[in-house]
C-alpha cells in the first residue's frame, strides 16, 4: 500500500510539473491553428513587418508566418521558399520542448535550456549572414516568395 501511494503521488507531481510545458503547447497549437485557417499569403492578413517597412530589407523572420502556414498544409517546399530558416528552427524548438517536458516529468526544476555565449554569438552571426544574403541579388532566392 505504501509503495502504491508513493507511485501515485509521484505521478500526480509529474502531471503538475507538466503544467508549464502543456500551457506552451496549447498556446502554440492555438497560434498554429490560427495560421492554418487565416492565410498569411493574403496581403495585409497580419499587418506588415516593421523592419521591412522601415528599411526595405527582409528580416530573418520575414516569411515565417507563411512558412508555418505552408507547414500546416504539409508543403515543406513552399515553407522553405517562404523562409528557409523557420523549418529547422521549428524542428529545434520541438526537440527542446520535448526535452523540457521530459525533464519536468522527471522532477528536474533547473533550467533545461542553457545557451552558452559562443552559441549565442554563432546564432547571431548566422542570422546576420542570412539577412544580408537574402537581401542581395545573389541571395535573392532566400527572399520570401
N, CA, C and O atoms as a MOPAC input file, in Angstrom:
PM7 MOZYME 1SCF
protein

 N      0.81800 1    -1.19300 1     0.00000 1
 C      0.00000 1     0.00000 1     0.00000 1
 C      0.86200 1     1.25700 1     0.00000 1
 O      0.56700 1     2.21500 1    -0.71600 1
 N      1.92300 1     1.25700 1     0.79900 1
 C      2.80300 1     2.42500 1     0.88200 1
 C      3.48700 1     2.70100 1    -0.46000 1
 O      3.63300 1     3.85400 1    -0.86400 1
 N      3.89800 1     1.65000 1    -1.13500 1
 C      4.54900 1     1.81400 1    -2.44400 1
 C      3.53700 1     2.35100 1    -3.45300 1
 O      3.88400 1     3.19600 1    -4.27900 1
 N      2.29600 1     1.87700 1    -3.39900 1
 C      1.25900 1     2.36200 1    -4.29500 1
 C      1.00300 1     3.85100 1    -4.09200 1
 O      0.84700 1     4.58500 1    -5.06800 1
 N      0.95700 1     4.30800 1    -2.84600 1
 C      0.75500 1     5.73200 1    -2.55000 1
 C      1.89900 1     6.57700 1    -3.07700 1
 O      1.67500 1     7.65200 1    -3.63300 1
 N      3.12400 1     6.09900 1    -2.90600 1
 C      4.28400 1     6.86500 1    -3.41500 1
 C      4.25100 1     6.96800 1    -4.92300 1
 O      4.53500 1     8.02500 1    -5.48700 1
 N      3.90300 1     5.86400 1    -5.58300 1
 C      3.82500 1     5.87300 1    -7.04000 1
 C      2.75200 1     6.85400 1    -7.50200 1
 O      2.98000 1     7.64900 1    -8.41400 1
 N      1.59400 1     6.79400 1    -6.87500 1
 C      0.50500 1     7.69500 1    -7.24500 1
 C      0.89600 1     9.14600 1    -6.97600 1
 O      0.61300 1    10.02400 1    -7.79100 1
 N      1.53900 1     9.40200 1    -5.84900 1
 C      1.97000 1    10.75600 1    -5.50300 1
 C      2.98700 1    11.27300 1    -6.50900 1
 O      2.92500 1    12.43400 1    -6.91300 1
 N      3.91700 1    10.42600 1    -6.91600 1
 C      4.92700 1    10.87000 1    -7.88200 1
 C      4.29900 1    11.12000 1    -9.25100 1
 O      4.73600 1    12.02000 1    -9.96800 1
 N      3.28200 1    10.34100 1    -9.62700 1
 C      2.59900 1    10.57400 1   -10.89300 1
 C      1.82800 1    11.89200 1   -10.86700 1
 O      1.84100 1    12.63800 1   -11.84600 1
 N      1.16100 1    12.18100 1    -9.75800 1
 C      0.43300 1    13.44800 1    -9.63300 1
 C      1.41300 1    14.61100 1    -9.68100 1
 O      1.14100 1    15.62200 1   -10.32900 1
 N      2.55000 1    14.48000 1    -9.00300 1
 C      3.56800 1    15.53800 1    -9.03700 1
 C      4.10500 1    15.71100 1   -10.45200 1
 O      4.36100 1    16.83200 1   -10.89100 1
 N      4.27700 1    14.60400 1   -11.16400 1
 C      4.74900 1    14.67700 1   -12.54100 1
 C      3.75100 1    15.39500 1   -13.43500 1
 O      4.13900 1    16.20300 1   -14.27800 1
 N      2.46100 1    15.10200 1   -13.25400 1
 C      1.43600 1    15.78200 1   -14.04400 1
 C      1.38300 1    17.27200 1   -13.72400 1
 O      1.22100 1    18.08900 1   -14.63000 1
 N      1.51700 1    17.63600 1   -12.45800 1
 C      1.53300 1    19.06000 1   -12.08400 1
 C      2.73600 1    19.75900 1   -12.69100 1
 O      2.63900 1    20.91200 1   -13.11100 1
 N      3.86000 1    19.07400 1   -12.74000 1
 C      5.07700 1    19.67400 1   -13.28900 1
 C      4.94000 1    19.94400 1   -14.77600 1
 O      5.64600 1    20.79300 1   -15.32000 1
 N      4.04100 1    19.23000 1   -15.43800 1
 C      3.85100 1    19.42400 1   -16.87900 1
 C      2.93800 1    20.60200 1   -17.19300 1
 O      2.61000 1    20.82700 1   -18.35800 1
 N      2.52600 1    21.35000 1   -16.19100 1
 C      1.63400 1    22.48700 1   -16.41800 1
 C      2.21500 1    23.52000 1   -17.36000 1
 O      1.54500 1    23.94500 1   -18.30100 1
 N      3.44700 1    23.92900 1   -17.12200 1
 C      4.07000 1    24.95500 1   -17.98100 1
 C      4.29100 1    24.43500 1   -19.40100 1
 O      3.92800 1    25.12400 1   -20.35400 1
 N      4.87800 1    23.23800 1   -19.58100 1
 C      5.01600 1    22.74700 1   -20.96000 1
 C      3.66800 1    22.56000 1   -21.65900 1
 O      3.55800 1    22.81000 1   -22.86000 1
 N      2.64900 1    22.12600 1   -20.92700 1
 C      1.33100 1    21.95100 1   -21.53400 1
 C      0.72900 1    23.29600 1   -21.93900 1
 O      0.08200 1    23.39300 1   -22.98200 1
 N      0.93400 1    24.32200 1   -21.13500 1
 C      0.43500 1    25.65400 1   -21.46800 1
 C      1.11600 1    26.18900 1   -22.72300 1
 O      0.46400 1    26.76200 1   -23.59600 1
 N      2.43000 1    26.00000 1   -22.80700 1
 C      3.16700 1    26.43000 1   -24.00700 1
 C      2.67300 1    25.66500 1   -25.22700 1
 O      2.49200 1    26.25200 1   -26.29400 1
 N      2.45300 1    24.36000 1   -25.08200 1
 C      1.96300 1    23.54900 1   -26.20000 1
 C      0.57600 1    24.00100 1   -26.64800 1
 O      0.30500 1    24.07300 1   -27.84600 1
 N     -0.30200 1    24.30600 1   -25.69400 1
 C     -1.65300 1    24.75500 1   -26.03500 1
 C     -1.61900 1    26.10600 1   -26.75000 1
 O     -2.33600 1    26.30600 1   -27.73100 1
 N     -0.79500 1    27.02700 1   -26.26600 1
 C     -0.66600 1    28.33100 1   -26.92700 1
 C     -0.09600 1    28.20100 1   -28.32900 1
 O     -0.54100 1    28.87600 1   -29.25800 1
 N      0.88000 1    27.33800 1   -28.47300 1
 C      1.47700 1    27.11100 1   -29.79000 1
 C      0.45900 1    26.48300 1   -30.73500 1
 O      0.35800 1    26.88000 1   -31.89600 1
 N     -0.29000 1    25.50900 1   -30.24400 1
 C     -1.31200 1    24.86900 1   -31.07300 1
 C     -2.36900 1    25.87700 1   -31.52100 1
 O     -2.83100 1    25.82800 1   -32.66100 1
 N     -2.74700 1    26.78100 1   -30.63800 1
 C     -3.72900 1    27.81000 1   -30.99400 1
 C     -3.16800 1    28.75000 1   -32.06100 1
 O     -3.86900 1    29.10600 1   -33.00800 1
 N     -1.91300 1    29.14800 1   -31.90900 1
 C     -1.29700 1    30.03200 1   -32.90200 1
 C     -1.15700 1    29.34100 1   -34.25200 1
 O     -1.40000 1    29.95200 1   -35.29300 1
 N     -0.76800 1    28.08100 1   -34.24100 1
 C     -0.61500 1    27.33000 1   -35.49300 1
 C     -1.98900 1    27.13800 1   -36.15100 1
 O     -2.10900 1    27.23700 1   -37.37300 1
 N     -3.01500 1    26.86600 1   -35.35200 1
 C     -4.36800 1    26.72900 1   -35.91000 1
 C     -4.81900 1    28.04300 1   -36.54800 1
 O     -5.41300 1    28.03600 1   -37.62600 1
 N     -4.54300 1    29.15800 1   -35.89400 1
 C     -4.88300 1    30.46300 1   -36.47200 1
 C     -4.16900 1    30.66000 1   -37.80700 1
 O     -4.77100 1    31.11200 1   -38.78100 1
 N     -2.88200 1    30.31700 1   -37.84400 1
 C     -2.12800 1    30.46800 1   -39.08800 1
 C     -2.64100 1    29.52700 1   -40.17000 1
 O     -2.57000 1    29.85000 1   -41.35600 1
 N     -3.15000 1    28.38300 1   -39.77800 1
 C     -3.67600 1    27.45200 1   -40.77400 1
 C     -4.97200 1    27.97600 1   -41.39200 1
 O     -5.17200 1    27.86900 1   -42.60100 1
 N     -5.84900 1    28.53900 1   -40.56500 1
 C     -7.15800 1    28.94100 1   -41.05400 1
 C     -7.21100 1    30.37800 1   -41.57000 1
 O     -8.11800 1    30.72200 1   -42.32900 1
 N     -6.26500 1    31.21700 1   -41.17700 1
 C     -6.22100 1    32.58600 1   -41.70100 1
 C     -4.91400 1    32.72600 1   -42.46300 1
 O     -3.85300 1    32.92800 1   -41.87200 1
 N     -5.00200 1    32.61800 1   -43.75600 1
 C     -3.84600 1    32.51900 1   -44.64900 1
 C     -3.01300 1    33.79600 1   -44.66500 1
 O     -3.50500 1    34.85000 1   -45.06700 1
 N     -1.73400 1    33.70900 1   -44.22200 1
 C     -0.86800 1    34.88700 1   -44.25500 1
 C     -0.35600 1    35.22500 1   -45.65300 1
 O      0.31200 1    36.24300 1   -45.83000 1
 N     -0.66000 1    34.38000 1   -46.65700 1
 C     -0.26300 1    34.70600 1   -48.02900 1
 C     -1.08600 1    35.86100 1   -48.58900 1
 O     -0.67400 1    36.49900 1   -49.55900 1
 N     -2.23400 1    36.13500 1   -47.99700 1
 C     -3.05100 1    37.25500 1   -48.44100 1
 C     -2.43800 1    38.54300 1   -47.90500 1
 O     -2.17000 1    38.65700 1   -46.70900 1
 N     -2.22400 1    39.48500 1   -48.76600 1
 C     -1.57000 1    40.73300 1   -48.38700 1
 C     -2.32500 1    41.43600 1   -47.26300 1
 O     -3.53800 1    41.63500 1   -47.34000 1
 N     -1.58700 1    41.80600 1   -46.22000 1
 C     -2.15400 1    42.53700 1   -45.09800 1
 C     -2.90900 1    41.68800 1   -44.09400 1
 O     -3.51800 1    42.23000 1   -43.17200 1
 N     -2.88700 1    40.36900 1   -44.24800 1
 C     -3.64300 1    39.49800 1   -43.34100 1
 C     -3.16200 1    39.63800 1   -41.89700 1
 O     -3.95900 1    39.52000 1   -40.96700 1
 N     -1.87900 1    39.88500 1   -41.70600 1
 C     -1.31600 1    40.01500 1   -40.36300 1
 C     -0.52300 1    41.31500 1   -40.21300 1
 O      0.37100 1    41.40600 1   -39.37100 1
 N     -0.84000 1    42.28700 1   -41.00400 1
 C     -0.10900 1    43.54600 1   -40.90900 1
 C      1.13100 1    43.52300 1   -41.77500 1
 O      1.12700 1    42.96800 1   -42.87400 1
 N      2.18700 1    44.12700 1   -41.27400 1
 C      3.41400 1    44.23600 1   -42.05200 1
 C      4.61000 1    44.06700 1   -41.12900 1
 O      4.49900 1    44.19000 1   -39.90900 1
 N      5.74900 1    43.78600 1   -41.73500 1
 C      6.99700 1    43.65800 1   -40.97900 1
 C      7.56600 1    45.06100 1   -40.76600 1
 O      7.82200 1    45.76800 1   -41.74000 1
 N      7.76700 1    45.47600 1   -39.52500 1
 C      8.28900 1    46.82500 1   -39.29400 1
 C      9.70800 1    47.01100 1   -39.83000 1
 O     10.06100 1    48.10400 1   -40.27200 1
 N     10.51600 1    45.96600 1   -39.79600 1
 C     11.88900 1    46.07900 1   -40.32900 1
 C     11.83500 1    46.33800 1   -41.82300 1
 O     12.54100 1    47.20900 1   -42.33100 1
 N     10.99900 1    45.58400 1   -42.53100 1
 C     10.88500 1    45.77800 1   -43.97500 1
 C     10.27700 1    47.14600 1   -44.29300 1
 O     10.70000 1    47.80800 1   -45.24100 1
 N      9.28900 1    47.56700 1   -43.50700 1
 C      8.64100 1    48.85600 1   -43.74100 1
 C      9.61000 1    50.01900 1   -43.53700 1
 O      9.54500 1    51.01600 1   -44.25700 1
 N     10.51100 1    49.89500 1   -42.55400 1
 C     11.44500 1    50.98600 1   -42.25800 1
 C     12.70200 1    50.96300 1   -43.12000 1
 O     13.22300 1    52.01700 1   -43.48400 1
 N     13.19200 1    49.76400 1   -43.44900 1
 C     14.48700 1    49.67500 1   -44.14000 1
 C     14.40200 1    49.15000 1   -45.56100 1
 O     15.30400 1    49.39300 1   -46.36100 1
 N     13.32800 1    48.43000 1   -45.89200 1
 C     13.23700 1    47.79200 1   -47.19600 1
 C     14.00600 1    46.47900 1   -47.25000 1
 O     14.12900 1    45.87700 1   -48.31700 1
 N     14.52000 1    46.03200 1   -46.12100 1
 C     15.25800 1    44.76300 1   -46.03700 1
 C     14.37000 1    43.69200 1   -45.44000 1
 O     13.59600 1    43.95300 1   -44.51900 1
 N     14.48800 1    42.46200 1   -45.98000 1
 C     13.80600 1    41.32400 1   -45.38500 1
 C     14.54800 1    40.94200 1   -44.11400 1
 O     15.75200 1    40.68600 1   -44.15300 1
 N     13.84100 1    40.90100 1   -42.98600 1
 C     14.47600 1    40.49500 1   -41.73000 1
 C     14.55400 1    38.96200 1   -41.68800 1
 O     13.96900 1    38.30500 1   -42.55000 1
 N     15.25600 1    38.37800 1   -40.72000 1
 C     15.34900 1    36.92000 1   -40.67100 1
 C     14.00200 1    36.22500 1   -40.48000 1
 O     13.86600 1    35.05000 1   -40.82200 1
 N     13.01100 1    36.92500 1   -39.94300 1
 C     11.70200 1    36.30600 1   -39.70500 1
 C     10.71400 1    36.53800 1   -40.84200 1
 O      9.65800 1    35.90500 1   -40.86700 1
 N     11.02200 1    37.42000 1   -41.77600 1
 C     10.08900 1    37.69800 1   -42.87100 1
 C      9.78000 1    36.40100 1   -43.62300 1
 O     10.68200 1    35.66800 1   -44.03000 1
 N      8.50400 1    36.14300 1   -43.79400 1
 C      8.05600 1    34.91800 1   -44.44600 1
 C      7.80500 1    33.79300 1   -43.46100 1
 O      7.37100 1    32.71100 1   -43.85600 1
 N      8.06800 1    34.02700 1   -42.19600 1
 C      7.89400 1    32.98200 1   -41.19000 1
 C      6.44600 1    32.54800 1   -41.00500 1
 O      6.16800 1    31.35700 1   -40.86600 1
 N      5.52200 1    33.50600 1   -41.00300 1
 C      4.10900 1    33.14500 1   -40.86500 1
 C      3.64600 1    32.32800 1   -42.06000 1
 O      2.90200 1    31.35900 1   -41.90700 1
 N      4.09100 1    32.72500 1   -43.26000 1
 C      3.72300 1    31.96000 1   -44.45400 1
 C      4.33400 1    30.56800 1   -44.41000 1
 O      3.71000 1    29.59900 1   -44.84200 1
 N      5.56300 1    30.46500 1   -43.88600 1
 C      6.22100 1    29.15700 1   -43.79100 1
 C      5.46400 1    28.23500 1   -42.84400 1
 O      5.27400 1    27.05900 1   -43.15400 1
 N      5.02900 1    28.74700 1   -41.69600 1
 C      4.27900 1    27.91800 1   -40.75300 1
 C      2.94100 1    27.51700 1   -41.37000 1
 O      2.50300 1    26.37700 1   -41.21400 1
 N      2.29400 1    28.44000 1   -42.06600 1
 C      1.03500 1    28.10500 1   -42.75500 1
 C      1.27200 1    26.98000 1   -43.75800 1
 O      0.49400 1    26.02900 1   -43.82000 1
 N      2.33200 1    27.08600 1   -44.53200 1
 C      2.64300 1    26.04700 1   -45.51600 1
 C      2.93900 1    24.71000 1   -44.84000 1
 O      2.58100 1    23.65700 1   -45.36600 1
 N      3.58800 1    24.74800 1   -43.68300 1
 C      3.85400 1    23.51100 1   -42.95400 1
 C      2.56800 1    22.86300 1   -42.46300 1
 O      2.47800 1    21.63600 1   -42.40200 1
 N      1.56300 1    23.67600 1   -42.11100 1
 C      0.29100 1    23.08500 1   -41.68800 1
 C     -0.41300 1    22.40900 1   -42.85800 1
 O     -1.26700 1    21.54800 1   -42.64800 1
 N     -0.07300 1    22.78000 1   -44.06900 1
 C     -0.58900 1    22.12300 1   -45.26800 1
 C      0.35900 1    21.01600 1   -45.73800 1
 O      0.14800 1    20.41200 1   -46.79000 1
 N      1.40700 1    20.75700 1   -44.94600 1
 C      2.42200 1    19.73700 1   -45.24200 1
 C      3.17100 1    20.01100 1   -46.54300 1
 O      3.59200 1    19.07900 1   -47.22800 1
 N      3.33600 1    21.28600 1   -46.88000 1
 C      4.07100 1    21.68600 1   -48.07800 1
 C      5.43700 1    22.22400 1   -47.65600 1
 O      5.61700 1    23.43300 1   -47.50200 1
 N      6.38600 1    21.32600 1   -47.47200 1
 C      7.70600 1    21.70600 1   -46.96600 1
 C      8.45400 1    22.57000 1   -47.97000 1
 O      9.16500 1    23.49300 1   -47.57400 1
 N      8.30900 1    22.29400 1   -49.24700 1
 C      8.97700 1    23.09700 1   -50.27600 1
 C      8.54000 1    24.55500 1   -50.23600 1
 O      9.36900 1    25.46200 1   -50.30200 1
 N      7.23200 1    24.77400 1   -50.12800 1
 C      6.72100 1    26.14800 1   -50.05100 1
 C      7.16800 1    26.81000 1   -48.75600 1
 O      7.46200 1    28.00500 1   -48.73800 1
 N      7.22000 1    26.03800 1   -47.66700 1
 C      7.67600 1    26.59800 1   -46.38900 1
 C      9.13100 1    27.03500 1   -46.50100 1
 O      9.49300 1    28.10700 1   -46.01500 1
 N      9.95400 1    26.23000 1   -47.12500 1
 C     11.36700 1    26.59100 1   -47.29200 1
 C     11.53300 1    27.80300 1   -48.20200 1
 O     12.44400 1    28.60600 1   -48.00200 1
 N     10.65600 1    27.94300 1   -49.20400 1
 C     10.78100 1    29.10400 1   -50.07900 1
 C     10.27400 1    30.37500 1   -49.40800 1
 O     10.67300 1    31.47500 1   -49.78800 1
 N      9.39600 1    30.23600 1   -48.41200 1
 C      8.93500 1    31.41500 1   -47.66700 1
 C      9.99200 1    31.88300 1   -46.67800 1
 O     10.26600 1    33.07800 1   -46.57600 1
 N     10.58900 1    30.93900 1   -45.94800 1
 C     11.66600 1    31.27500 1   -45.02300 1
 C     12.42500 1    29.99000 1   -44.70800 1
 O     11.93500 1    29.11900 1   -43.98800 1
 N     13.62500 1    29.89400 1   -45.26100 1
 C     14.42600 1    28.67600 1   -45.11900 1
 C     14.91200 1    28.46000 1   -43.69800 1
 O     15.32000 1    27.35200 1   -43.35100 1
 N     14.87700 1    29.48400 1   -42.87400 1
 C     15.35800 1    29.36800 1   -41.50300 1
 C     14.29500 1    28.83600 1   -40.53600 1
 O     14.63300 1    28.24300 1   -39.51100 1
 N     13.03100 1    29.04000 1   -40.85200 1
 C     11.95200 1    28.67900 1   -39.93900 1
 C     11.83300 1    27.16800 1   -39.77500 1
 O     11.60600 1    26.69400 1   -38.66200 1
 N     11.98000 1    26.40000 1   -40.85100 1
 C     11.78800 1    24.95300 1   -40.77600 1
 C     12.77100 1    24.30600 1   -39.79900 1
 O     12.33100 1    23.57400 1   -38.91200 1
 N     14.08200 1    24.54000 1   -39.91800 1
 C     14.97600 1    23.95300 1   -38.91400 1
 C     14.77600 1    24.55400 1   -37.52200 1
 O     14.95300 1    23.85900 1   -36.52100 1
 N     14.41200 1    25.82900 1   -37.44800 1
 C     14.15200 1    26.44700 1   -36.15100 1
 C     12.98000 1    25.77700 1   -35.44500 1
 O     13.02600 1    25.55400 1   -34.23500 1
 N     11.94000 1    25.45900 1   -36.19100 1
 C     10.79200 1    24.77000 1   -35.60200 1
 C     11.16800 1    23.36500 1   -35.14400 1
 O     10.70900 1    22.90900 1   -34.09700 1
 N     11.99400 1    22.68300 1   -35.91900 1
 C     12.43100 1    21.33300 1   -35.52100 1
 C     13.21900 1    21.39400 1   -34.21600 1
 O     13.01500 1    20.56300 1   -33.33100 1
 N     14.10500 1    22.35800 1   -34.09200 1
 C     14.87400 1    22.52500 1   -32.85300 1
 C     13.94500 1    22.89700 1   -31.70200 1
 O     14.12800 1    22.41800 1   -30.58200 1
 N     12.96000 1    23.73700 1   -31.96000 1
 C     12.01800 1    24.14200 1   -30.91400 1
 C     11.21000 1    22.95500 1   -30.39900 1
 O     10.99500 1    22.82500 1   -29.19400 1
 N     10.76700 1    22.09900 1   -31.29800 1
 C     10.01400 1    20.90700 1   -30.87800 1
 C     10.91300 1    20.00300 1   -30.03900 1
 O     10.48100 1    19.48900 1   -29.00700 1
 N     12.15400 1    19.80300 1   -30.46700 1
 C     13.09500 1    18.98500 1   -29.70100 1
 C     13.29800 1    19.55300 1   -28.29600 1
 O     13.26400 1    18.81500 1   -27.31100 1
 N     13.50800 1    20.87100 1   -28.21000 1
 C     13.72800 1    21.49500 1   -26.90400 1
 C     12.48500 1    21.41200 1   -26.02100 1
 O     12.59900 1    21.23900 1   -24.80800 1
 N     11.29100 1    21.53500 1   -26.62300 1
 C     10.07100 1    21.40700 1   -25.84000 1
 C      9.92700 1    19.99900 1   -25.27800 1
 O      9.58400 1    19.83300 1   -24.10800 1
 N     10.18800 1    18.97800 1   -26.10200 1
 C     10.09900 1    17.58800 1   -25.63200 1
 C     11.09800 1    17.34900 1   -24.50500 1
 O     10.77100 1    16.70600 1   -23.50800 1
 N     12.30300 1    17.86100 1   -24.66200 1
 C     13.33100 1    17.72200 1   -23.62400 1
 C     12.88500 1    18.39800 1   -22.32200 1
 O     13.06400 1    17.84500 1   -21.23700 1
 N     12.31000 1    19.58400 1   -22.43900 1
 C     11.81100 1    20.32100 1   -21.28400 1
 C     10.70600 1    19.52900 1   -20.57600 1
 O     10.72000 1    19.39900 1   -19.35200 1
 N      9.75300 1    19.00200 1   -21.34900 1
 C      8.65200 1    18.23800 1   -20.75000 1
 C      9.17600 1    16.97900 1   -20.06300 1
 O      8.70800 1    16.62400 1   -18.98100 1
 N     10.13600 1    16.30800 1   -20.67700 1
 C     10.70700 1    15.11300 1   -20.05400 1
 C     11.40500 1    15.44700 1   -18.74100 1
 O     11.25900 1    14.72900 1   -17.75200 1
 N     12.15800 1    16.53100 1   -18.73700 1
 C     12.86400 1    16.92600 1   -17.51800 1
 C     11.87400 1    17.32300 1   -16.41800 1
 O     12.08200 1    16.99400 1   -15.25000 1
 N     10.82600 1    18.01200 1   -16.77500 1
 C      9.81100 1    18.39300 1   -15.78000 1
 C      9.12100 1    17.15700 1   -15.22500 1
 O      8.87400 1    17.07600 1   -14.02100 1
 N      8.80600 1    16.19300 1   -16.08500 1
 C      8.16200 1    14.96200 1   -15.63600 1
 C      9.05600 1    14.21100 1   -14.66100 1
 O      8.58000 1    13.61700 1   -13.69300 1
 N     10.37400 1    14.24700 1   -14.93200 1
 C     11.32100 1    13.53500 1   -14.07300 1
 C     11.57100 1    14.27800 1   -12.75600 1
 O     12.20900 1    13.73600 1   -11.85400 1
 N     11.07700 1    15.50200 1   -12.64100 1
 C     11.21100 1    16.22600 1   -11.38400 1
 C     12.30900 1    17.27400 1   -11.37800 1
 O     12.52500 1    17.92400 1   -10.35500 1
 N     13.00200 1    17.45600 1   -12.48100 1
 C     14.06900 1    18.46100 1   -12.54300 1
 C     13.44400 1    19.85900 1   -12.58800 1
 O     12.51700 1    20.09900 1   -13.36200 1
 N     13.93100 1    20.75000 1   -11.79000 1
 C     13.42200 1    22.12300 1   -11.75400 1
 C     14.43900 1    23.12400 1   -12.30900 1
 O     14.11300 1    24.29200 1   -12.52500 1
 N     15.65200 1    22.66800 1   -12.53600 1
 C     16.68400 1    23.56000 1   -13.06100 1
 C     16.34800 1    23.93300 1   -14.50500 1
 O     15.53200 1    23.27600 1   -15.15200 1
 N     16.97700 1    24.97900 1   -14.99300 1
 C     16.77200 1    25.38800 1   -16.38100 1
 C     17.16500 1    24.24600 1   -17.30300 1
 O     18.21500 1    23.62900 1   -17.12600 1
 N     16.32700 1    23.96800 1   -18.28000 1
 C     16.64400 1    22.88200 1   -19.20400 1
 C     17.34800 1    23.38800 1   -20.45000 1
 O     17.96100 1    22.61000 1   -21.18000 1
 N     17.26400 1    24.67600 1   -20.69400 1
 C     17.94100 1    25.25100 1   -21.85700 1
 C     18.99600 1    26.22400 1   -21.35100 1
 O     18.68100 1    27.25200 1   -20.75200 1
 N     20.22300 1    25.88700 1   -21.59900 1
 C     21.32600 1    26.75800 1   -21.22500 1
 C     22.08400 1    27.08600 1   -22.51000 1
 O     22.65100 1    26.20400 1   -23.15400 1
 N     22.08400 1    28.34200 1   -22.86100 1
 C     22.75200 1    28.76400 1   -24.09000 1
 C     24.09200 1    29.38600 1   -23.72700 1
 O     24.16100 1    30.39600 1   -23.02600 1
 N     25.11600 1    28.78300 1   -24.20100 1
 C     26.47500 1    29.27300 1   -23.95300 1
 C     26.71700 1    30.53600 1   -24.78600 1
 O     26.12800 1    30.69200 1   -25.85600 1
 N     27.56200 1    31.42100 1   -24.31100 1
 C     27.81400 1    32.66700 1   -25.05500 1
 C     28.31500 1    32.42600 1   -26.48200 1
 O     27.91700 1    33.14300 1   -27.40000 1
 N     29.17400 1    31.43600 1   -26.68000 1
 C     29.68200 1    31.19700 1   -28.02800 1
 C     28.58400 1    30.67000 1   -28.95900 1
 O     28.63100 1    30.90600 1   -30.16600 1
 N     27.60500 1    29.96300 1   -28.40600 1
 C     26.48200 1    29.50500 1   -29.22200 1
 C     25.62200 1    30.70500 1   -29.62300 1
 O     25.18900 1    30.81000 1   -30.77000 1
 N     25.37800 1    31.60200 1   -28.67300 1
 C     24.58100 1    32.79200 1   -28.96900 1
 C     25.25600 1    33.65500 1   -30.02700 1
 O     24.59400 1    34.16400 1   -30.93100 1
 N     26.56500 1    33.82200 1   -29.91700 1
 C     27.30700 1    34.60000 1   -30.91900 1
 C     27.18900 1    33.92600 1   -32.28100 1
 O     26.99200 1    34.59800 1   -33.29400 1
 N     27.30900 1    32.61000 1   -32.30900 1
 C     27.17900 1    31.87000 1   -33.56700 1
 C     25.80700 1    32.03300 1   -34.18900 1
 O     25.68800 1    32.21200 1   -35.40100 1
 N     24.76300 1    31.97100 1   -33.36100 1
 C     23.39500 1    32.14400 1   -33.85800 1
 C     23.21300 1    33.55800 1   -34.40400 1
 O     22.62100 1    33.73600 1   -35.46900 1
 N     23.70900 1    34.55700 1   -33.69400 1
 C     23.57400 1    35.94800 1   -34.16600 1
 C     24.33100 1    36.17500 1   -35.46800 1
 O     23.85000 1    36.88900 1   -36.34800 1
 N     25.50800 1    35.57600 1   -35.59700 1
 C     26.27100 1    35.68500 1   -36.85300 1
 C     25.50700 1    35.00800 1   -37.99000 1
 O     25.43600 1    35.54600 1   -39.09600 1
 N     24.93300 1    33.82700 1   -37.72300 1
 C     24.15500 1    33.12800 1   -38.74900 1
 C     22.93900 1    33.93900 1   -39.17000 1
 O     22.63100 1    34.01800 1   -40.35900 1
 N     22.23500 1    34.54900 1   -38.20100 1
 C     21.07900 1    35.38500 1   -38.52500 1
 C     21.48900 1    36.59800 1   -39.36000 1
 O     20.80400 1    36.95800 1   -40.31700 1
 N     22.60100 1    37.22000 1   -38.99700 1
 C     23.08800 1    38.37500 1   -39.76300 1
 C     23.47300 1    37.95200 1   -41.17400 1
 O     23.14500 1    38.64500 1   -42.13700 1
 N     24.16200 1    36.82600 1   -41.30900 1
 C     24.56200 1    36.34300 1   -42.63200 1
 C     23.33500 1    36.00000 1   -43.46900 1
 O     23.29200 1    36.30900 1   -44.66000 1
 N     22.34500 1    35.36900 1   -42.86100 1
 C     21.10900 1    35.03700 1   -43.56700 1
 C     20.40700 1    36.30100 1   -44.03700 1
 O     19.92700 1    36.36400 1   -45.16900 1
 N     20.34500 1    37.30900 1   -43.17000 1
 C     19.68000 1    38.56500 1   -43.51200 1
 C     20.38900 1    39.26400 1   -44.66100 1
 O     19.74500 1    39.69900 1   -45.61600 1
 N     21.70600 1    39.37600 1   -44.57900 1
 C     22.46600 1    40.05400 1   -45.63600 1
 C     22.34000 1    39.27200 1   -46.94600 1
 O     22.13700 1    39.85900 1   -48.00900 1
 N     22.46000 1    37.95200 1   -46.86200 1
 C     22.40800 1    37.13500 1   -48.07500 1
 C     21.05200 1    37.23800 1   -48.75900 1
 O     20.99500 1    37.37000 1   -49.98200 1
 N     19.96400 1    37.18200 1   -48.00600 1
 C     18.64600 1    37.20000 1   -48.64400 1
 C     18.29200 1    38.57300 1   -49.20500 1
 O     17.31700 1    38.70400 1   -49.94400 1
 N     19.07800 1    39.60400 1   -48.86100 1
 C     18.82400 1    40.94800 1   -49.37400 1
 C     19.78600 1    41.36500 1   -50.47000 1
 O     19.79600 1    42.53100 1   -50.86600 1
 N     20.59300 1    40.44200 1   -50.96800 1
 C     21.49600 1    40.73000 1   -52.08000 1
 C     20.97500 1    40.05200 1   -53.34000 1
 O     20.13600 1    39.15400 1   -53.26700 1
 N     21.46900 1    40.47700 1   -54.47800 1
 C     20.98300 1    39.89800 1   -55.74400 1
 C     21.36600 1    38.42800 1   -55.85300 1
 O     20.58000 1    37.63900 1   -56.37800 1
 N     22.53500 1    38.03500 1   -55.38300 1
 C     22.94200 1    36.63300 1   -55.50000 1
 C     22.30400 1    35.74600 1   -54.44200 1
 O     22.42000 1    34.52300 1   -54.52500 1
 N     21.64500 1    36.31300 1   -53.46700 1
 C     20.94100 1    35.52300 1   -52.45800 1
 C     19.44700 1    35.75000 1   -52.48900 1
 O     18.73900 1    35.40800 1   -51.54200 1
 N     18.96600 1    36.32600 1   -53.57700 1
 C     17.53800 1    36.66200 1   -53.67000 1
 C     16.64500 1    35.41900 1   -53.60800 1
 O     15.45300 1    35.53700 1   -53.32500 1
 N     17.19100 1    34.25200 1   -53.86300 1
 C     16.39900 1    33.02300 1   -53.78000 1
 C     15.97200 1    32.74700 1   -52.33300 1
 O     15.07200 1    31.94100 1   -52.09500 1
 N     16.61600 1    33.41300 1   -51.36800 1
 C     16.23700 1    33.27100 1   -49.95400 1
 C     15.16700 1    34.26700 1   -49.52900 1
 O     14.62600 1    34.15900 1   -48.42800 1
 N     14.85400 1    35.24300 1   -50.39300 1
 C     13.82700 1    36.22700 1   -50.06700 1
 C     12.47200 1    35.54100 1   -49.99900 1
 O     12.25400 1    34.55400 1   -50.70200 1
 N     11.56600 1    36.03000 1   -49.18300 1
 C     10.24500 1    35.40300 1   -49.08400 1
 C      9.54500 1    35.34500 1   -50.41800 1
 O      9.51700 1    36.32900 1   -51.15700 1
 N      8.97600 1    34.19100 1   -50.73200 1
 C      8.29500 1    34.00800 1   -52.01300 1
 C      6.90000 1    34.57800 1   -51.97400 1
 O      6.17800 1    34.51200 1   -52.96900 1

